[in-house]
Amino acid sequence: MFKKILIANRGEIAARIMRTCNALDIHTVGVFSEADKEAPHVQLADEAYCVGGSRVNESYLNIDKIIEVAKETKVEAIHPGYGLLSENPKFARRCEDEGIIFIGPSADVIAQMGSKIESRKVMKEIGVPVVPGIAHPLKDENEAAEIANSIGYPVMIKASSGGGGIGMKAVYNQEELLKYYAGNQKRATDFFGDGTMYIEKYIEEPHHIEIQILADKYGNSVYLWDRECSIQRRHQKVLEEAPSPFIDEKTRQKMGELSILAAQSIGYSNAGTIEFLVDADQNFYFLEMNTRLQVEHPVTEEITGIDLVEQQLLIASGERLTIKQADIKREGHAIEVRIYAEDPETFFPSPGRITKLYTPTGKGIRHELAISDSSVVSPFYDPMVAKLIIKGETRMKAINHLQEVLDAYELQGIKTNIPFLKKIVSHQAFREGDTTTSFIEKNIIKK
Ligand code: MV4
């Protein structure tokens, strides 16, 4: 196992990774920006270094500077967390070239899964169901219209480099397709520097369900069940749970087995997530693979008892997986809510100084915090300031407990989405597990 690693991230995830490092006696090197001098993750690190200005481009995305700190402090490995450099093949390659272990899969695999067209092609070839559509770049809107006629409307035009809903448009007829194609492609080019487009059948009101996997460097892999992540607003997840209340055991097992097949076919090693769209009839379709630890990983940890960060560290240091598929338990039900520093009505960010923080404790309650009771929430970064994870024996017990804890939670000085979370958690459709990707617009923010 490693003796010393660098954590190239901030906020709750840097703190989360450091916690496991402490438990395993791994010395931690933190990095921070000008704005983050006093941030909790800096206090928690055994040593920490400033890597540049407040903007992420100047600091947390500054590859040269982060590599320089890694070399000076003689770390064996870098954990990238999520976001930032975690799925940047250039950064992974640079680590490889500098002889520092990147805690994640190879740069080639990151690049392959980063291309939606390429990952679709691979999954299709090995027999993982993909949404009906094409796996080659579109020439222009005329080719798009031709293919749309053959698969049938509605269809979705998507950017191969896409993410977060950008460069993506559902269209219901040829007129709409021709009208929106160019603008959608331009947004993709502006945002990703890549206007490569493809097209798929549009699945209406799907569930978004993902499978957590672990894979070592020797081709061994296991799946750690599923997470239901359908409750999101504008591609920003708000609440996640494990297991999904929607899929049946047969579907769950098939999705798990195909996810392992996917990992093995591409030579994957690390924790990873395969995202699927699942329709009302439990047909599932590969959407994309995330080659990092995810924000919502705690719900999987809660139902399996497995520390995913520890597994990532073991895998990266060259250990074999010791977990056997048959030994992976699935106990109880876990729900995570993301607490954002934002106005609960307008959703505008609400940075500022926190004046009071009370996080209820007790059995079944877990907090992941990016803040303390006097932190300043900076406008420069993601507004997610905390995660609350509740585990219960059953889904209903977890929901009721979550409601109590949200009622008792106190976070003052800034606006938060806690009132919005309470609306979701108390909603009958949510309590019944009727949670497609349209849940929030249909039930919470009615226009
Ligand atoms: C889709 C889809 C329906 N049909 N693709 C959204 C994020 C991007 N990675 C892919 N997304 C979608 N792709 C087809 N063919 C619906 C969505 C989608 C969605 C997916 C997951 C979670 C939330 C979502 C919200 C709206 C649309």
Residues whose N, C-alpha, C, O or C-beta is under 5 A from the ligand:
A	BS01	MV4	V131 M156 G165 E200 K201 Y202 I203 H208 T437
